[in-house]
Amino acid sequence: MINNKKSNILLLFLIISITLAGCTSNKSPKELTLVKQEQLILGTFGSISAYSNSEKEGNEAISKAYDRIKEIENLMSTSIEGSDVYNMNKKAGVEAIAVNPSTMEVLLEGLEYSSITKEAFNIGLGSLIELWGIGKDSQKVPTSEEIADAKKHIDLNKLELSKENNTAFIKDHKMLVDLGGIAKGYAVDESIRILRENGIKSGVVNLGGDVYALGTKTDGSEWRIGINNPEIGSSNSIARISISDKSVVTSGDYERYFIENGVRYHHIIDPKTGIPANNGLVSVTIVSDKSIDGDVLSTASFILGLDEGLKLIESRPGVEGLLITKDRQVYVSSGLKDAVEILDNNFKIAN
């Protein structure tokens, strides 16, 4: 498999690291300390940077944030034996199981977003994800018959949730829940909550490209987050966005893919067709108050395409977006136009 995801994530880390290093403050070093920890978590690179009163306090706050992320991973992973999602899928068609309140929260958010996105976002897509196997040794192009059969088992009406009892039941024994398109955003939001509760007012959380910029830099200016070039083999940023207390999440066809018989197949599966979305978009970036919203809406907007994707973004309060087409045209939502700086002259703002 050819995979460019790690290089793009490392580029984003570099951009943010340079931004952090360039921060200035009127406070003395004793009053403000930059602390940073990196870990492999959620199957990706994780980086948390925070300005704190001391290195000890900063490391304690970051460690607590990572502990919460690990807890979420152990609850919502499809592959960790004993996780809520693992147990739900194992008991599909058999019985309801008790789930953690956090898992229930994400499941309910997933159902709500299915309706909001006209079913472009679907947490019951596991059978199709498993069928394609993108990123695994089993990856392959399925037959049309296999795709049609898997599509019969993605109906979210077959997912029965009880918020009162914290129980979940997949009534279709062939249906599989997969929270991969929403749990990482939830983890970012939870890590920010933990940092705030521990006195951190300035920093950056980056979980595999799901970024949240907490507060402002120490000089009071906004954080500048780079938007990766979505073209295969590229490693530069084509644009930059200035933000504070906002999340930036990007979904693109360059992140995870494989090539078979000269054709590239990426990981963003359209629930309606059962195949990777192909509508002229190569990348969608969402800027929002919560990372969970960005996680979902970047995927859904990519699947919906340029016109419907922009319409969805404009309809959501506190949400902005940047969409890039195959011909290097950049489309931005109304509230983001003054905040985007194009860095690569090969790309042009089209609206």
N, C-alpha and C positions, 0 to 999 in steps of 0.2 A: 504493500500500500504506500502511496505517496501522500505525505501529510505535512502541511505547512503551518499547522496550528501553533506548535511550540515556538517557532521563530517569531510569529506575530505576537504571541503573549510576551515573549522576552523583550521585544521591541517596546511594547506598551509599558513594561516594568522599567525599561531604561528611560523612557520619556518622563514617567512619573518620578523616578529617582532623581533625574536632573532637575525637575521642577522643585522637588523637596530640598535638594541641596542649594538651590538658588534662593530659598526663603531667607528673609532678613527679619530681625526683630529689635525693638527698642529695649527689650528686657535683657538682663544679663544671662550668661549661660547657666548660672545656678538656678535661675528662675524658670528656664525653659530648656528641655532636652528632647532631641529627636531620637526616638527609639523605633527600631524596625525588626520584624521577625518574618522569615519566609519558611513555608512548609509545603510539602506535597499533601494536598487534601482535596476531597471531592473529585479525585481522579485528575487533578490539574495542579498548576502552580498557585500557591496562595501567598499573598504579601500584605502585611498590615503595618502601616507606619503611623506613629502618633507623636504629637508634641505633649510633653508631660512635665510636671514640676521636678521629677527626678527620674533617673534611669530605672530605679527599682519600681516606682509607681507605674511607669509606662509599660515595663515588661509584665507586671502583674495584670494590668488591664488587657493587654494584648493576649496574654495566655488564657485569660478568662474568655475572651472572644473566640479564640481557637477551640477551647473546650466546648463552647456552645455549637460551633460549626461541626465538630466531630460528633456531638450528640445528634444533630440533625442528619448527618450522613448515616449514622447507625440506625436511625429511625426510617429513613426514606430511600435508602439505596435498594435497587432491584436485586443486587447480587450478594449483599451481606446477609448470610443466613441468620434468621431470627429477627430481621428488621420488620417493621410494620408492613411495608410494601411487599417484602418477600413472603410474609405470612398471608397477606391478602391474596396474592397470586396463587400461592400453594393451596389455599382453601377455596379458590374460585369454584362456584357451582356446588359447594359443599355446605359451608356455614359462614356466618358472620364472625368476625374476630374483633377483639378489643384493640383500639389504637390509642396512641398518645394524643393528648389534646393538640400538640403542635402538628402532628400528622393530619388530624382532623381539620385543623385550620387551613392547611395547604390544600387538602382534598376539596374543601368547600370553595376555596378561592379558584381552584381549577375548574370546578363545575360552573361557577359564575362566569368565568372568562370564556368558557365554551359558548355560552349564550351571547356574550358581548361581541365575540369575534366571529359570529355566524358559523361556529364549529370549526374554524380554521385552527384553533388551539384545542387539543384533545389529550387529556391525561390518560385516556384508555387506548392509546395507540401502540401499546406494547407488542401486540401480535405482529404488527407491520414492522416495528423496529427490530424485533427478533428475526423476522423473515429476511430483511435486508442485511442485518448483521454488520452494519458499517462500523469500522474500527475494530472488528473482531476477526479471528482466523476464519470464521464462517461466512464472511461477507461475500455476496454474490448478487447477480441480477436475477430476481425470481421470475418464474413464468407468469403469464397473465392469469392463468388459473389459480396459482398460489396467491397472487395478490387479491384476486376476487374473493377467495375463501377467507383470507385474513381480514379483509374489509367487513366481513359479516360479524366480526367480533370486536368492534370498536365503538359500539353503541353505549353512550354514557347513561342511557336510561336503565341499563343493566347494572349500574353501580348504585347500591343502596346505602345511604349514610344516615346514622342516627347521632346528631349532635348531642342530644340529651344523654345518651348512653355511651358515647364515644365508641361506636361500633361501625364497622364497614363490611359490606357483603357484595362480592362480585357474583351476580346471579348466573352469568354465562361462564361455563367451565373452561372455555377457550380464550376468554378475555384476559388481558394483562394490563395492569396499571403501571405507568412509568411517569415519575415526577421529575424526570431529567430536565424538562423545559421550564420548571418553576421553582424547584427546591433550592437551586444555587442562589437565585435572587432573594429568596426568603432567608437563606443563610447570611447573605450580605447585610440585609436589614437587621437581623438579629445581632450580628457582630457590631454594627453601629450602635444599636441600643445598649449593648454591654459596655462599649467604650464610653458612651455618654454617662451611663450610670456610675462609671468609675472615674469621672471627672475629666475625661478627654474632650476637648473642644475643637481640636484641629488635627487632621490626619487623613489618610487615604487607605481604604480597603480595596484590594484587588483580588478577586477569586477567578482566575482563569479568564480575565477580560471583562468580568462583571465588576464595575468600578463604582465606588461611592466616595465622593469628596466631602469630608466632614468639615463644616465651618469654612473659614477662609485660611489663607496662608498667614504666617505670623506678622507680615507687614500689612495685613488687612486686604490684600488683593485676592482675586479669585484664583482657583486652581485652573490649570490649563491641561486638558486631556486630549491626547492625539487620537485621530481616527485612522485606523490602518488602511493602507492601500489594499483593496480586495483582489488584486490581480495575482494569480499564482506566480510565485517566485519573487515577488516584490517584498520589501521590508521597510519601506518608508511610511510616514504618515502623510495622508493627502489633505488633511484638514485638522483644525484644532478648535476646541470649544472651551470657553471660559465659564466655570460654574462654581457654586458654593452650596453645600447642603443638598446636593443632587446626585442621582445615580446616572451612570452612562453604561449602557449595555448594547453590544453589537452582535447581530447574527448574520452570517454570510455563507455563501456556497464554497468558500475557500478554506473553511475551518476543518472539516472532516469529510473525507471523500475517498473513493477508490476509482481506478480506471480499469475498464474491461472492454476489450475489443476496440480500443481507441476512444471510448466514450467515458466521460467523467460523471460519476454519480455521487452527489453530496448527501448530507445527513438530514436535511430539512424535508421531511415527508409531508406531502399534502394529503390530509385525511380523505378528501373527496376522490382523488385519483389513485392513492396508494403508492405513488411514485414521487421522487424528489421534485419539488416545485420548480417550474421552468417558465417564468413569465417576464424575463428581461431584467430582473433585479439581481444584483450580486451581493448587496450588503444593505442592512437596515440598522441604524443606530437610534436608540431611544434614550431621551433625557427625561427623567421623571423624579418625583419626590421619593418614590420607593423603588428599590431594585427589583422586587418581585413583579411590579408592573412592567418594568423594562424587559425583564427576562421573557415574560409572556408576549408582550406586544411586539418585540423585535421579531420573534418567530412568526406570530400571526400576520403581521404586516408583510413580512417577506412572502408568505404563502398567498396572501390576498393579492399581491401585486401593487404596482405603483399607485393607480387611482384609488382603489379601495383601501389600500394601506394608508395612504395619506388621509383619506376620509376618516378612517378609524382613529388615527392619531389626533386629528383635529377635534374629534368628538369627545376625547377624554380630558377632563380637567387636570391641569398640572402636568401634562404630558406633551413633549415635543419630539420631533423626529427628523432624521436625515437619511434619505434613501439614495442609493447609487445604482445606476443602470449599467448594463454591459457596455454601452457606448460612452462611459465616463461622464455622464451627466449626473449632477447632484441636485436633488430636490429636497428642500427644507420646509418644515411646517412654519406657519406664520409667526409663532413666538420665538423662533430660533434664528431668524435671518440675520439679526444684528450681532449674534453671539458666535457665528461661525467664521473662521479665518481659513481660506484655502491656501495650502502650502505647496501643492503640486499643480503647476499650470496646465498639465494634461487633463485635469478635471475642472469642470465649469459648473457654477450654479445655474440651473436651467429655469428656475422660476423666481 
